Amino acid sequence: MNSDDRTPSERIQDTAQTGMFVMMAMMAICCIAVLALVALIPLLGWPVGVVTAAAVGAAMMYAHMKFMNHGAHH
């Protein structure tokens, strides 16, 4: 089927499914990053681990705001 042959509702459904997959993948990456961070803090030592945790947390919040196309939650 040519993409031009699809109805508008079929195109919307494909876009929604792609968006849901991307959101699921990003949530999985964030979850794994948080788990790895919690596991690494004791290995790095508390001063370095806390700074690393703060930096990674800030990076994840920034990425969330950019990818979700909004600022802070209201």
Helices and strands as residue ranges (DSSP letters): G 3-5, H 8-44, H 46-67
